């Protein structure tokens, strides 16, 4: 199968996934109180936004593959993924599972710091000090906003609790 055709079907799959998230998973899985006056503070608002962005990105991928197919008629084959890329993908999958397992024990903020730092270092960034600083400061800033400005409780860990 050519790379252009593969991109098209991956894009269609991502559109279906994003639509299923927005139309089924978020309404069924996110409990949203009816008395929320500001839509941005609703628990279902950002999951819906992310689900529709996923669907939009899939649509863009599918449309770009169709446009490229018309521009070049010769079949294009995808290069095999290098071994290092497969190891990074495996590490990301294991890290995602570890994040879900430790988020309840460490707390969402601390687990996010560790996960974000690991992902940034896995991508091979040359700005390691800045990456670690962002991995620490971004979850703290998001916690401060949601916990103190928006008054949305963030799950805390059992060991170290944030003010």
N, C-alpha and C positions, 0 to 999 in steps of 0.2 A: 504494500500500500504506500502510495507516495506521501511525502510530508504535508503537501497541501491538502490532500484528502483527509489525512489524520487530523490536521489542525481544524478542519471543518467539523468533523465528528466530535472532537474534544470540545469545541465551542458549543455545539448543540447540547452535548451532555452537561456542560457547565450552565447553560441557560435552563435546562430542565432541573438541575440541582438547585440553583438559586431560586427558581420559581417555586419549587417544592418547599424550600425553606421558608419563603415568604408567605406562601398560601396555606401550608399545612403545619410545619414544625413550629414556627413562631406563634401562631394563634393557639395551637394546642399545648405548647410547652412553656410559654411565658405567661405568668399570672400578672395581669395588669388591672389595678383597681380602676373603677369607673370615675372616681372623683379627682383624677389628675387634671388640673387646669391647664398646665403647660405641657404641650405634646412632647417636647424634648426631654422632659423629666419622666415620661412614661417608660416603664421597664421594657416595653415592646418596641419603642421607637428606634433605637440603634440597631437591634437585631434585624428589624425590617429594612432599615437603610442598608446594612451590610449585605443582606440577602439579595436585595434588588441591584446593588452594585456588582455582586458576583454574577447575576444574570446578565447585566449589561456588559460586563467584561467578556462573558462567553459569546454574546451576540456580536461584539466587536471582533473577536477572534474568528468567528465563523464568516462574517462579512469580509474581513481582510483576506481570508484564505480563498474566498470566491473571486475577489478582485485580482489576487495574485495568479489564480488559475487562468483567468482570461488573459492576463498580460504575458504569461509564459506557458506555452503549450507543452514543452518537453517535461516529462516527469522528473520530479526532484526527490531524491531519497534522503532520509534523515540519517545523520551521522550517529553511530552508536554512542551511548553515554559512557564517558570515561569511568574507570574504576573508582577514582577519587570522588566523582560526583555521586556514584551509587552509595559509597560509604557515608557521605554527608547526608544523603537522603535517608539512609537507615538511621543515622544518629538523630536526625530531626524527628523521625517517627518514634524512636525510643524516648527522646526528650519530651515529646508531646504526651506520651503515656505517663511519663514520670511527673510532668507538670500536673496532670489531672490527679495523680495519686497523692502528690505532696501539697497541693493547693489547700486542702482542708486541714492538714497538720501545720504547715508553715504559715498559712494565711495567703490571701490572694496577692498582696503587695510583695511579700518576700519571695514567693514562688515566681512572680512575674519578673522580679529583678534578676533572679538566677537564670530563668529561661531566656530572657532578653539578652543577657550577657553571653550565654552559650550560643544562641543563634547568631549574634553579631560576630563572635569569634569563629564560628563554623563557616561563615561566609568568606572568611579570609580577608577581613578589612585590614588596611594598613594603619588605620587610626585607632589602635587598640585602647589607648588611654581615654580618648573621647568616647569610644563605644561603651566602655565600662562606666564612665561618668553618666552618659545618657541612660544606660541600663539601671542605674541607681536613682537618678533624679526624675526621670519620666514617670515611673510608677508612684513615686512619692508625691509628685505634683498632681497626678491624676487622683490619688487618694485624697489629697488635701482638697481638691475641688469637689469631688463627689461627696466626701464625708462632711465637709464643713460649709461649703457654699450651696450645693444642691440638696444637702441633707439626705443623701442616699447611703444607707449603711453598706459598708464594704466588709466582706467576711475576713475576720481576724484569725490569726493562728492561735495555737495553744501555748506557744512559748514566749513570743515577744509581741506585745500589743502596742499599736500606735495610738497616739492621743487623738 
